[in-house]
Amino acid sequence: MPFKIIKKDKNSRARVGILTTRHGYVDTPYFVVVATKASGKVIGPDDYETVADGLICNALVLSLRPGIDVIKSFGTVHDFMNFHNTIFTDCGGFQMLRDSFMDGTSKKGINFKNPFNGQKFMITPEKIMHIEEQIGADAVMMLDDVAPYGASREKVEESLENTHRWAVESKKYHKDSKQMLYGIVQGGFFPDLREKSARFINSVDFDGLAIGGVAIGETREEMYIAVNSAMPFLDENKPKHMLGVGNPDDIVECVSLGADSFDSVFPTQNARHGTLFTFNGKIDILKAVYAHDKTPIEKNCKCLTCKNYSKAYIRHLLKINEPNGKRYASIHNLYFMKELMSRIRKNIRAGTFDKFKNEIISKYRKNNNVGMNVK
């Protein structure tokens, strides 16, 4: 089995496990760093070695540029970017929420516009499975149809029909037995449709299970209801991934609901705009109070940024729009996420997860809205 549960929390669905892939193993719960184009914005593989337990790239985007032929000439995406830990690839379904990509759907697949040259093309389950296998990631996502936040029940039901049809086809066309295939639960913010989707996706017998279509503008309560409507109907012995969730307080809450892994641009997106994560909550490094602050972003943090630079210096770099400032801030936030997941696992093992979860929530919860996730 690629996933083994090691310890369960007594007060929730939280658990510690081990996910084994072709590139070794990773302890769960863990945070998967977004590297959409085989790199992030201002950070890359040399940084990922110290701040990432695993990455998620976008198969659709990589197929457009640099192209599958380029990646295959190196071997796999691991070889291409010289990162040899676990890599996931997303199917590109999330891109249908972006006007620069989306050009309509049909029962066969999603019509896209190439943002690089304007050409139109269709992605089908068969095509994306071929692309993801050629890229050579350790775990891949099926093709899904993501309904935008606020979509009518009729629209969500239509998208759900596509998602379920494509789930079966993705399973059929996925041939690499050593590459994990994740099914994706959709259903918008209708609890009965989430349950319906969870039951169906679970029945297809994927290697892993993901919950998509959240963190797209809904309230926090709506997100938790959507997740909790699906989790009880998913195989407990399979890894559960949350697509697009990256706020620290949302992560601890979703771990308690049964999630094992997460991906989001939220930590790096916040970092580039001066919002930095600490175990005492978020700080806005651009505020004048930090102009002369000689201390690191967080005391005892062992990231490259905190070991070498002061708050005042990071603030200065961001104020003058220096790329290195964005890099150092991103490194810190990703290191924080890695440490957050480590502490989550430690507290689950110790039986103190509920207390730890409440501490994080009390320090991070300032409003009722979930941040937008833009890959």
Backbone torsions as a table, in degrees:
resi	resn	phi	psi	omega
1	MET	NA	133.3	179.2
2	PRO	-73.0	-13.7	-178.2
3	PHE	-132.3	130.3	-179.4
4	LYS	-130.7	127.6	177.8
5	ILE	-83.4	128.7	-176.9
6	ILE	-100.3	-40.9	-175.4
7	LYS	-151.0	134.7	176.9
8	LYS	-109.7	144.7	175.7
9	ASP	-78.3	142.3	-177.0
10	LYS	-77.6	-23.2	-172.6
11	ASN	-105.9	-0.6	-177.6
12	SER	-157.0	-171.1	176.5
13	ARG	-89.7	5.4	-179.6
14	ALA	-62.3	144.5	177.1
15	ARG	-154.0	158.1	173.5
16	VAL	-105.4	137.0	-179.7
17	GLY	-146.3	-178.4	175.2
18	ILE	-128.2	124.1	176.1
19	LEU	-104.0	119.8	-177.9
20	THR	-105.3	128.3	178.9
21	THR	-129.4	-177.3	179.2
22	ARG	-63.5	-19.8	-179.0
23	HIS	-111.4	38.9	176.3
24	GLY	99.1	-157.1	-176.8
25	TYR	-128.2	159.8	176.2
26	VAL	-136.6	139.7	176.5
27	ASP	-77.4	138.4	177.9
28	THR	-115.6	153.7	1.0
29	PRO	-68.7	148.1	177.4
30	TYR	-148.0	163.1	-178.7
31	PHE	-104.0	129.4	-179.1
32	VAL	-99.2	116.8	-175.8
33	VAL	-75.8	134.2	-179.1
34	VAL	-78.7	121.8	175.1
35	ALA	-129.7	66.8	-169.8
36	THR	-46.8	-49.3	-175.3
37	LYS	-103.9	32.7	-173.0
38	ALA	67.5	21.5	174.7
39	SER	-168.0	159.6	171.8
40	GLY	-98.7	-175.8	174.6
41	LYS	-82.3	120.7	178.6
42	VAL	70.1	-4.7	176.2
43	ILE	-129.2	157.6	-176.8
44	GLY	-149.4	-165.7	-173.6
45	PRO	-55.3	-34.9	179.3
46	ASP	-64.9	-34.5	175.8
47	ASP	-74.7	-38.8	-177.0
48	TYR	-60.4	-29.3	-178.8
49	GLU	-56.9	-30.2	-177.0
50	THR	-105.3	-14.8	-175.3
51	VAL	-119.5	-5.1	-174.4
52	ALA	-126.2	128.3	171.2
53	ASP	-81.8	-19.2	178.7
54	GLY	-172.0	163.8	-177.8
55	LEU	-124.7	160.6	167.8
56	ILE	-130.9	123.0	177.2
57	CYS	-105.1	166.4	179.5
58	ASN	-104.1	112.6	-175.7
59	ALA	-62.6	-40.4	179.9
60	LEU	-61.7	-48.9	-178.5
61	VAL	-62.8	-43.4	-179.4
62	LEU	-66.0	-30.4	178.8
63	SER	-69.0	-24.7	178.8
64	LEU	-85.4	-38.8	179.1
65	ARG	-157.8	117.6	17.7
66	PRO	-84.2	-11.5	-175.8
67	GLY	106.3	147.1	-177.2
68	ILE	-62.6	-35.5	-178.2
69	ASP	-62.4	-37.0	178.7
70	VAL	-66.7	-47.8	-179.0
71	ILE	-62.7	-43.4	-178.7
72	LYS	-64.6	-28.8	179.4
73	SER	-66.4	-20.3	175.9
74	PHE	-92.3	-22.2	-175.9
75	GLY	124.8	-82.8	176.9
76	THR	-133.6	177.1	177.6
77	VAL	-62.9	-28.0	176.0
78	HIS	-61.5	-45.2	-179.2
79	ASP	-70.0	-39.1	-177.8
80	PHE	-60.6	-43.4	-177.1
81	MET	-102.0	2.6	178.4
82	ASN	55.8	48.7	174.3
83	PHE	-130.5	119.3	-169.2
84	HIS	-117.0	28.4	168.4
85	ASN	-102.5	-173.5	-174.7
86	THR	-61.1	131.8	175.0
87	ILE	-126.9	129.1	169.7
88	PHE	-96.8	158.5	164.5
89	THR	-128.3	136.5	174.0
90	ASP	-87.0	156.7	-174.1
91	CYS	-82.4	-20.1	-175.9
92	GLY	102.4	-1.1	179.7
93	GLY	-58.9	-34.7	179.3
94	PHE	-60.8	-28.7	-177.9
95	GLN	-65.8	-14.1	178.5
96	MET	-69.6	-11.5	175.2
97	LEU	-84.8	-2.7	-178.8
98	ARG	-107.9	126.5	-177.8
99	ASP	-61.3	-28.8	-178.6
100	SER	-69.4	-18.5	-179.8
101	PHE	-107.9	-45.2	-165.2
102	MET	-71.9	137.5	176.6
103	ASP	-141.0	28.0	176.6
104	GLY	102.0	163.0	178.6
105	THR	-124.9	161.8	171.4
106	SER	-142.4	178.2	178.7
107	LYS	-65.0	-24.6	-177.8
108	LYS	-79.2	-33.9	-176.3
109	GLY	173.3	-161.8	-176.7
110	ILE	-109.3	130.7	176.0
111	ASN	-89.2	125.7	-178.0
112	PHE	-120.8	159.2	169.4
113	LYS	-109.8	128.1	177.1
114	ASN	-68.4	115.7	-176.9
115	PRO	-68.5	-13.3	-177.4
116	PHE	-88.8	-32.0	-178.1
117	ASN	-135.7	-0.9	176.9
118	GLY	81.9	-5.0	-179.9
119	GLN	-67.4	145.9	179.9
120	LYS	-98.2	145.3	179.6
121	PHE	-156.4	163.9	179.2
122	MET	-115.8	137.6	172.5
123	ILE	-105.8	123.0	177.7
124	THR	-113.0	164.5	176.0
125	PRO	-54.4	-42.3	-179.7
126	GLU	-62.9	-43.5	-176.7
127	LYS	-68.5	-44.0	-176.9
128	ILE	-70.4	-32.6	176.2
129	MET	-64.7	-39.4	177.5
130	HIS	-64.2	-44.5	-179.9
131	ILE	-61.5	-46.9	-176.2
132	GLU	-67.2	-35.7	175.9
133	GLU	-67.3	-39.2	-179.7
134	GLN	-66.9	-36.1	178.6
135	ILE	-66.3	-32.8	172.1
136	GLY	83.7	27.1	177.8
137	ALA	-69.3	165.8	-179.7
138	ASP	-77.8	-33.1	-179.7
139	ALA	-142.8	140.5	-175.1
140	VAL	-132.5	156.5	179.4
141	MET	-101.6	141.6	173.6
142	MET	-66.0	165.3	174.6
143	LEU	-78.6	128.6	178.7
144	ASP	-129.5	164.1	179.4
145	ASP	-110.7	113.4	-175.3
146	VAL	-98.2	116.6	175.8
147	ALA	-81.5	135.7	-179.1
148	PRO	-67.4	158.2	176.9
149	TYR	-62.2	136.2	-178.8
150	GLY	91.0	-1.6	179.5
151	ALA	-63.8	148.1	179.4
152	SER	-68.5	161.9	177.2
153	ARG	-58.5	-38.8	179.4
154	GLU	-61.5	-42.6	179.7
155	LYS	-67.2	-40.8	179.7
156	VAL	-65.8	-39.9	178.4
157	GLU	-64.1	-38.4	177.5
158	GLU	-64.0	-43.9	179.9
159	SER	-67.4	-32.9	179.4
160	LEU	-67.9	-38.4	176.7
161	GLU	-59.9	-43.2	177.5
162	ASN	-63.6	-47.3	-178.8
163	THR	-57.0	-45.4	-178.1
164	HIS	-69.6	-38.1	176.4
165	ARG	-63.7	-44.4	-178.4
166	TRP	-71.2	-25.7	176.8
167	ALA	-62.8	-47.2	179.6
168	VAL	-63.3	-42.4	-178.8
169	GLU	-69.3	-38.7	178.1
170	SER	-61.6	-43.2	178.0
171	LYS	-62.0	-40.6	-179.0
172	LYS	-64.8	-41.9	-173.0
173	TYR	-90.1	-9.1	179.3
174	HIS	-81.0	117.5	-171.5
175	LYS	-110.2	-16.2	-175.1
176	ASP	-82.2	102.2	-175.1
177	SER	-69.5	-16.8	179.8
178	LYS	-94.3	-1.6	179.7
179	GLN	-107.3	122.9	-179.5
180	MET	-69.9	137.6	176.7
181	LEU	-114.5	124.5	179.6
182	TYR	-100.7	132.8	169.4
183	GLY	-86.3	152.7	-176.6
184	ILE	-120.2	125.6	176.4
185	VAL	-85.2	130.0	173.6
186	GLN	-119.9	-155.4	-179.6
187	GLY	121.2	7.9	177.4
188	GLY	58.5	-140.0	-178.0
189	PHE	-117.3	37.0	173.8
190	PHE	-107.8	109.0	-174.1
191	PRO	-53.5	-39.4	-179.0
192	ASP	-68.8	-32.9	178.1
193	LEU	-74.7	-33.8	174.1
194	ARG	-62.5	-44.5	178.1
195	GLU	-63.3	-43.9	179.1
196	LYS	-59.1	-44.4	-178.9
197	SER	-67.5	-42.0	179.6
198	ALA	-60.2	-44.9	179.5
199	ARG	-61.7	-42.4	-178.1
200	PHE	-68.9	-51.7	-178.4
201	ILE	-59.1	-39.4	179.0
202	ASN	-62.1	-34.4	-177.1
203	SER	-72.0	-17.5	-177.5
204	VAL	-77.8	-14.7	176.3
205	ASP	65.8	56.0	173.4
206	PHE	-76.1	165.3	177.0
207	ASP	-73.4	-32.8	177.9
208	GLY	-141.8	167.1	-176.0
209	LEU	-130.6	135.3	-178.8
210	ALA	-124.7	150.8	173.7
211	ILE	-111.0	118.9	-178.9
212	GLY	-113.4	179.9	177.1
213	GLY	70.0	26.0	174.7
214	VAL	-123.7	170.3	-175.0
215	ALA	57.2	42.1	179.9
216	ILE	-119.5	19.3	177.1
217	GLY	123.2	-5.1	-178.9
218	GLU	-75.3	167.9	174.0
219	THR	-73.0	161.2	178.5
220	ARG	-58.8	-43.2	-179.5
221	GLU	-61.8	-40.9	178.2
222	GLU	-62.1	-40.1	179.3
223	MET	-63.5	-46.3	-177.7
224	TYR	-65.3	-36.9	177.5
225	ILE	-63.7	-42.6	179.2
226	ALA	-61.7	-44.3	-179.4
227	VAL	-66.8	-45.3	-177.0
228	ASN	-70.3	-21.7	177.2
229	SER	-75.2	-20.5	-177.0
230	ALA	-100.7	-41.3	-170.3
231	MET	-53.2	-43.3	-176.8
232	PRO	-63.1	-15.5	-175.2
233	PHE	-106.8	11.8	177.3
234	LEU	-107.9	141.6	-177.6
235	ASP	-53.9	120.0	-177.1
236	GLU	-61.2	-28.3	-174.6
237	ASN	-87.3	5.0	177.6
238	LYS	-110.5	148.4	-179.8
239	PRO	-67.6	141.3	-179.3
240	LYS	-114.6	125.8	-178.0
241	HIS	-113.8	138.4	175.9
242	MET	-104.1	114.8	-179.8
243	LEU	-82.3	122.1	171.7
244	GLY	87.6	8.1	-177.3
245	VAL	-103.9	121.6	-175.2
246	GLY	-144.1	4.9	176.2
247	ASN	-78.5	129.1	-175.1
248	PRO	-51.3	-42.9	-178.9
249	ASP	-71.0	-32.1	175.3
250	ASP	-68.9	-34.9	-179.8
251	ILE	-65.1	-48.4	-179.2
252	VAL	-63.9	-34.8	178.0
253	GLU	-66.7	-43.6	-178.7
254	CYS	-71.7	-29.8	172.1
255	VAL	-60.4	-41.2	179.9
256	SER	-66.5	-22.8	177.8
257	LEU	-87.9	-6.6	174.8
258	GLY	118.0	6.7	-179.0
259	ALA	-78.0	143.3	-177.5
260	ASP	-110.2	-21.4	180.0
261	SER	-153.1	158.7	-173.8
262	PHE	-143.4	151.7	168.5
263	ASP	-141.3	145.5	178.8
264	SER	-173.2	151.4	172.5
265	VAL	-86.8	-1.5	-174.4
266	PHE	-52.4	-48.4	-178.8
267	PRO	-62.3	-43.2	-178.0
268	THR	-77.5	-34.5	176.8
269	GLN	-61.7	-44.4	176.6
270	ASN	-63.5	-42.5	-177.8
271	ALA	-58.9	-45.3	-177.7
272	ARG	-63.5	-21.0	179.3
273	HIS	-103.7	11.3	171.6
274	GLY	92.8	5.4	177.0
275	THR	-97.1	117.1	-174.3
276	LEU	-114.9	142.8	-176.1
277	PHE	-93.7	138.2	172.5
278	THR	-140.4	170.7	178.3
279	PHE	-79.7	4.6	170.1
280	ASN	-110.4	11.9	179.7
281	GLY	110.7	-174.0	-179.3
282	LYS	-84.6	149.4	172.6
283	ILE	-127.7	143.6	175.7
284	ASP	-94.9	98.2	-173.5
285	ILE	-66.8	-14.7	-178.5
286	LEU	-80.5	-9.2	179.9
287	LYS	-66.5	148.8	-176.4
288	ALA	-61.8	-24.9	-177.9
289	VAL	-60.6	-21.3	-177.8
290	TYR	-96.4	2.5	-174.5
291	ALA	-60.2	-29.9	-178.9
292	HIS	-118.9	14.7	-174.3
293	ASP	-77.1	115.5	-177.0
294	LYS	-88.2	-3.4	-176.8
295	THR	-86.0	159.8	176.4
296	PRO	-72.2	169.1	179.9
297	ILE	-55.2	-43.8	177.2
298	GLU	-140.9	128.8	178.9
299	LYS	-60.8	137.3	178.6
300	ASN	72.4	1.4	174.4
301	CYS	-70.1	136.5	-175.6
302	LYS	-102.8	15.2	177.9
303	CYS	-71.4	160.7	-179.8
304	LEU	-54.9	-40.3	-176.8
305	THR	-65.0	-51.1	-176.5
306	CYS	-69.4	-28.3	179.6
307	LYS	-74.3	-18.5	-172.3
308	ASN	-123.6	-20.6	-170.3
309	TYR	-134.1	153.6	-179.8
310	SER	-92.2	165.9	173.8
311	LYS	-59.7	-41.1	-178.1
312	ALA	-59.9	-40.4	-178.4
313	TYR	-70.5	-43.2	178.2
314	ILE	-62.2	-42.1	177.7
315	ARG	-59.8	-45.7	179.5
316	HIS	-57.2	-47.7	-178.4
317	LEU	-62.6	-40.6	179.7
318	LEU	-70.1	-36.0	-179.9
319	LYS	-63.5	-34.3	-179.4
320	ILE	-95.4	9.9	177.4
321	ASN	59.6	37.5	178.5
322	GLU	-80.8	124.8	-179.2
323	PRO	-52.7	-34.5	179.1
324	ASN	-62.3	-32.1	177.0
325	GLY	-63.3	-42.4	178.0
326	LYS	-66.1	-37.1	178.5
327	ARG	-65.3	-49.3	-178.3
328	TYR	-63.3	-38.8	178.7
329	ALA	-66.4	-40.8	179.4
330	SER	-65.4	-41.7	178.3
331	ILE	-58.7	-44.0	-179.7
332	HIS	-62.8	-48.3	-177.0
333	ASN	-63.7	-37.2	178.5
334	LEU	-71.0	-37.1	176.0
335	TYR	-63.7	-39.9	176.7
336	PHE	-58.9	-44.3	-179.2
337	MET	-61.9	-40.3	178.5
338	LYS	-64.1	-42.7	179.0
339	GLU	-68.8	-37.1	176.2
340	LEU	-57.8	-46.2	-178.9
341	MET	-66.7	-36.0	177.3
342	SER	-62.7	-42.6	179.5
343	ARG	-69.9	-34.0	174.9
344	ILE	-59.8	-48.8	-179.8
345	ARG	-61.6	-42.9	-179.4
346	LYS	-60.7	-42.5	-178.2
347	ASN	-73.7	-31.5	174.1
348	ILE	-64.3	-44.6	179.3
349	ARG	-61.7	-37.2	-175.9
350	ALA	-83.9	-7.4	-178.0
351	GLY	78.7	18.8	-177.8
352	THR	-117.6	19.9	-174.8
353	PHE	-63.1	-39.6	-177.1
354	ASP	-59.7	-42.3	178.4
355	LYS	-65.0	-44.5	-179.7
356	PHE	-63.5	-44.5	178.7
357	LYS	-56.3	-47.2	-178.9
358	ASN	-64.7	-33.9	177.7
359	GLU	-65.3	-45.2	179.4
360	ILE	-64.4	-44.3	-179.4
361	ILE	-61.2	-42.6	-177.8
362	SER	-64.4	-28.5	-177.7
363	LYS	-91.0	-17.4	-176.5
364	TYR	-111.7	-17.1	-173.0
365	ARG	-86.7	108.8	-178.6
366	LYS	-123.7	-13.0	177.7
367	ASN	-152.7	-179.3	-174.8
368	ASN	-104.3	6.7	-175.2
369	ASN	-106.5	143.1	175.7
370	VAL	-88.4	135.3	-179.6
371	GLY	-65.4	149.3	176.7
372	MET	-69.1	144.1	178.6
373	ASN	-112.7	116.1	-179.0
374	VAL	-123.6	108.9	-179.0
375	LYS	-83.4	NA	NA
